[in-house]
Amino acid sequence: MMKKRSVIVISLVVLLILLIPLIGMQFTENIKWGPMDFLVAAVLLFGVGFVLDLTLRKIKKPRSRVLISIAIIVLFLLIWAELAVGVFGTPLAGN
């Protein structure tokens, strides 16, 4: 079972990250996030946080930990970029 402290830390980090666009929307018209944008971002960020936590707890070899963690983060960034601007032109970006 996941430790309560890990869940709290992951939740706080996700909330802090989501505060960035929320605060930015108050100061500029260039940031236009709707409720669905926040929901998708929260799901992605929570998913990455929990998968990274699981990876760090279950995998014992340091080299494997680093490589798998890097792969998870790169995959997250590719998905985020596709959702944000449609880098690859897949249906995920709304094309």
C-alpha positions as CSV (number, residue, x, y, z in Angstrom):
1,M,0.0,0.0,0.0
2,M,1.1,3.5,-0.7
3,K,2.2,5.5,2.3
4,K,0.0,8.3,3.4
5,R,2.9,10.8,3.4
6,S,3.7,10.0,-0.3
7,V,0.1,10.7,-1.2
8,I,0.1,14.0,0.6
9,V,3.4,15.1,-1.0
10,I,2.3,14.1,-4.5
11,S,-1.1,15.9,-4.0
12,L,0.6,19.1,-2.7
13,V,3.1,19.2,-5.6
14,V,0.2,18.6,-8.1
15,L,-1.8,21.4,-6.6
16,L,1.1,23.8,-6.6
17,I,1.8,23.1,-10.3
18,L,-1.9,23.6,-11.1
19,L,-1.8,26.9,-9.3
20,I,0.6,28.3,-11.9
21,P,-1.9,28.5,-14.8
22,L,-4.7,29.4,-12.4
23,I,-2.8,32.4,-11.1
24,G,-1.5,33.2,-14.6
25,M,-5.1,33.4,-15.9
26,Q,-5.8,36.2,-13.6
27,F,-3.0,38.4,-15.1
28,T,-3.0,37.7,-18.8
29,E,-5.4,36.7,-21.6
30,N,-2.8,34.4,-23.1
31,I,-3.5,31.6,-20.7
32,K,-7.0,30.2,-21.3
33,W,-7.6,27.0,-19.4
34,G,-11.0,25.6,-18.9
35,P,-12.2,23.0,-16.3
36,M,-11.3,20.1,-18.6
37,D,-7.8,21.4,-19.1
38,F,-7.3,21.4,-15.3
39,L,-8.8,17.9,-15.0
40,V,-6.6,16.4,-17.7
41,A,-3.5,18.1,-16.2
42,A,-4.4,16.8,-12.7
43,V,-4.9,13.3,-14.0
44,L,-1.6,13.3,-15.9
45,L,0.3,14.9,-13.0
46,F,-1.2,12.5,-10.3
47,G,-0.5,9.5,-12.6
48,V,3.1,10.5,-13.1
49,G,3.6,11.2,-9.4
50,F,2.1,7.8,-8.3
51,V,4.0,5.8,-11.0
52,L,7.3,7.5,-10.1
53,D,6.6,6.8,-6.4
54,L,5.8,3.2,-7.2
55,T,9.0,2.9,-9.3
56,L,11.2,4.4,-6.6
57,R,9.7,2.1,-3.9
58,K,9.7,-1.2,-5.9
59,I,12.9,-1.0,-8.0
60,K,16.1,-1.6,-6.0
61,K,18.8,-1.1,-8.6
62,P,19.8,2.6,-8.8
63,R,20.6,2.5,-12.5
64,S,17.2,0.9,-13.3
65,R,15.5,3.4,-11.1
66,V,17.0,6.3,-12.9
67,L,16.4,4.9,-16.4
68,I,12.8,4.1,-15.7
69,S,12.2,7.4,-14.0
70,I,13.6,9.3,-17.0
71,A,11.5,7.2,-19.4
72,I,8.3,8.0,-17.4
73,I,9.2,11.8,-17.3
74,V,10.0,11.8,-21.1
75,L,6.7,10.0,-21.9
76,F,4.8,12.5,-19.7
77,L,6.4,15.5,-21.4
78,L,5.6,14.1,-24.9
79,I,2.0,13.6,-23.9
80,W,1.8,17.0,-22.4
81,A,3.4,18.6,-25.5
82,E,1.0,16.8,-27.8
83,L,-2.0,17.9,-25.7
84,A,-0.8,21.4,-25.5
85,V,0.2,22.2,-29.1
86,G,-0.3,19.0,-31.2
87,V,3.4,18.4,-31.8
88,F,2.7,15.1,-33.5
89,G,-0.7,15.9,-35.0
90,T,-2.5,12.9,-33.3
91,P,-6.2,13.0,-32.5
92,L,-5.3,13.6,-28.8
93,A,-4.5,17.2,-29.8
94,G,-7.9,17.7,-31.3
95,N,-6.9,17.3,-34.9
